[in-house]
Amino acid sequence: MKTYEYKILSFPMDRKNRLIEMQASLNAKGQIGWEVISISSSEFANIGHTAFLKRETSESADVGGTQ
């Protein structure tokens, strides 16, 4: 059975170049196996974004005796 780990990253949007920094950070995570599964934007004056990532772990769990 595949298993996953998850990571949550927050990106404040207080400068114009923050989107470029966000993209660079997500690309760096992608190089080591992380995949963005969702991005949420702040509802209040575009304060920032939160990205939710996952990647498959190297460990497989035998759940319920089946594979």
GIKAHU-V432371 format. One record per pair of residues at least 24 apart in sequence whose ideal C-beta (glycine too) atoms are under 10 Angstrom apart, sorted by sequence separation. I is the first residue (numbers start at 1). J is the second residue. D is the distance in whole Angstrom. If there is no record, write none. Layout:
# GIKAHU-V432371
I,J,D
I,J,D
This chain:
# GIKAHU-V432371
29,53,6
33,57,10
9,34,9
26,51,6
30,55,9
33,58,10
22,48,9
25,51,8
29,55,9
7,34,6
9,36,9
22,49,7
26,53,8
5,33,10
6,34,9
11,39,9
13,41,9
5,34,9
7,36,10
13,42,8
22,51,8
8,38,10
9,39,9
10,40,10
11,41,10
12,42,9
18,48,8
19,49,9
4,35,9
6,37,8
18,49,9
8,40,10
10,42,10
13,45,9
14,46,10
4,37,10
13,46,6
14,47,8
13,47,6
14,48,8
12,47,7
13,48,5
12,48,4
13,49,7
10,47,10
11,48,5
12,49,9
10,48,6
11,49,5
10,49,8
11,50,7
9,49,9
10,50,5
11,51,7
9,50,7
10,51,8
8,50,6
9,51,5
8,51,7
9,52,8
7,51,8
8,52,6
9,53,7
7,52,8
8,53,8
6,52,7
7,53,5
6,53,7
7,54,8
5,53,9
6,54,5
7,55,8
4,53,10
5,54,7
6,55,8
4,54,5
5,55,6
4,55,7
5,56,8
4,56,6
5,57,5
3,56,7
4,57,6
5,58,10
2,56,6
3,57,5
5,59,10
2,57,8
3,58,9
3,59,6
3,60,6
2,60,7
3,61,5
1,60,6
2,61,9
1,61,6
3,63,9
1,62,7
1,63,5
1,64,9
1,66,8
1,67,6
